[in-house]
Amino acid sequence: MTLRRVVFDSSTLVSAALRPDSIPYQALHHALRFCDLCASRETLGELKMVLTRAKFRQYLPDELRRQFVQLMENHVRLFVVRDEECFAAHPVSRDPKDNKFLALAYECEADAIVSSDEDLLVLHPWGDVRILRPAEFLNEVR
């Protein structure tokens, strides 16, 4: 199956930002090269909020974290998520904060969500959307 449009959750993106030798970083690199990486204002807002936390300074300076957010803003395909009608036909996450990724995947007709979050992974497949760990995604696109 070709993965044309993908959504990355915040935990995977944070891992990619903080550890450039990691599987999440490799997955993000491949997604940027071979797929439409989809985001919404809500998902980008969460990424920005999480990456500005002081606890991440020990891993990556403030400026590099800001540059990572800017890179994402410049290279994603932005979608407006109008409502969450998708939950009428598909289950919600047991963690309500993850529903923004499901709603985005529905809105952009994503082929996959790339996540390390068990609250999302347990929903695989979510309708027609595959929910893959970063390593599984890499195996698909290589």
BELSULKA-V695481 format. One record per residue. N is the residue number from 0. RES is the residue in three letters. SS is DSSP state (h for helix, s for strand, l for the rest). Layout:
n=N res=RES ss=SS
n=N res=RES ss=SS
//
This chain:
n=0 res=MET ss=l
n=1 res=THR ss=l
n=2 res=LEU ss=l
n=3 res=ARG ss=l
n=4 res=ARG ss=s
n=5 res=VAL ss=s
n=6 res=VAL ss=s
n=7 res=PHE ss=s
n=8 res=ASP ss=l
n=9 res=SER ss=h
n=10 res=SER ss=h
n=11 res=THR ss=h
n=12 res=LEU ss=h
n=13 res=VAL ss=h
n=14 res=SER ss=h
n=15 res=ALA ss=h
n=16 res=ALA ss=h
n=17 res=LEU ss=h
n=18 res=ARG ss=l
n=19 res=PRO ss=l
n=20 res=ASP ss=l
n=21 res=SER ss=l
n=22 res=ILE ss=h
n=23 res=PRO ss=h
n=24 res=TYR ss=h
n=25 res=GLN ss=h
n=26 res=ALA ss=h
n=27 res=LEU ss=h
n=28 res=HIS ss=h
n=29 res=HIS ss=h
n=30 res=ALA ss=h
n=31 res=LEU ss=h
n=32 res=ARG ss=h
n=33 res=PHE ss=h
n=34 res=CYS ss=l
n=35 res=ASP ss=s
n=36 res=LEU ss=s
n=37 res=CYS ss=s
n=38 res=ALA ss=s
n=39 res=SER ss=l
n=40 res=ARG ss=h
n=41 res=GLU ss=h
n=42 res=THR ss=h
n=43 res=LEU ss=h
n=44 res=GLY ss=h
n=45 res=GLU ss=h
n=46 res=LEU ss=h
n=47 res=LYS ss=h
n=48 res=MET ss=h
n=49 res=VAL ss=h
n=50 res=LEU ss=h
n=51 res=THR ss=l
n=52 res=ARG ss=l
n=53 res=ALA ss=h
n=54 res=LYS ss=h
n=55 res=PHE ss=h
n=56 res=ARG ss=l
n=57 res=GLN ss=l
n=58 res=TYR ss=l
n=59 res=LEU ss=l
n=60 res=PRO ss=l
n=61 res=ASP ss=h
n=62 res=GLU ss=h
n=63 res=LEU ss=h
n=64 res=ARG ss=h
n=65 res=ARG ss=h
n=66 res=GLN ss=h
n=67 res=PHE ss=h
n=68 res=VAL ss=h
n=69 res=GLN ss=h
n=70 res=LEU ss=h
n=71 res=MET ss=h
n=72 res=GLU ss=h
n=73 res=ASN ss=h
n=74 res=HIS ss=h
n=75 res=VAL ss=l
n=76 res=ARG ss=s
n=77 res=LEU ss=s
n=78 res=PHE ss=l
n=79 res=VAL ss=l
n=80 res=VAL ss=l
n=81 res=ARG ss=l
n=82 res=ASP ss=l
n=83 res=GLU ss=l
n=84 res=GLU ss=h
n=85 res=CYS ss=h
n=86 res=PHE ss=h
n=87 res=ALA ss=h
n=88 res=ALA ss=l
n=89 res=HIS ss=l
n=90 res=PRO ss=l
n=91 res=VAL ss=l
n=92 res=SER ss=l
n=93 res=ARG ss=l
n=94 res=ASP ss=l
n=95 res=PRO ss=h
n=96 res=LYS ss=h
n=97 res=ASP ss=h
n=98 res=ASN ss=h
n=99 res=LYS ss=h
n=100 res=PHE ss=h
n=101 res=LEU ss=h
n=102 res=ALA ss=h
n=103 res=LEU ss=h
n=104 res=ALA ss=h
n=105 res=TYR ss=h
n=106 res=GLU ss=h
n=107 res=CYS ss=h
n=108 res=GLU ss=l
n=109 res=ALA ss=l
n=110 res=ASP ss=l
n=111 res=ALA ss=s
n=112 res=ILE ss=s
n=113 res=VAL ss=s
n=114 res=SER ss=l
n=115 res=SER ss=l
n=116 res=ASP ss=l
n=117 res=GLU ss=h
n=118 res=ASP ss=h
n=119 res=LEU ss=h
n=120 res=LEU ss=h
n=121 res=VAL ss=l
n=122 res=LEU ss=l
n=123 res=HIS ss=l
n=124 res=PRO ss=l
n=125 res=TRP ss=s
n=126 res=GLY ss=l
n=127 res=ASP ss=l
n=128 res=VAL ss=s
n=129 res=ARG ss=s
n=130 res=ILE ss=s
n=131 res=LEU ss=s
n=132 res=ARG ss=l
n=133 res=PRO ss=h
n=134 res=ALA ss=h
n=135 res=GLU ss=h
n=136 res=PHE ss=h
n=137 res=LEU ss=h
n=138 res=ASN ss=h
n=139 res=GLU ss=h
n=140 res=VAL ss=h
n=141 res=ARG ss=l
//
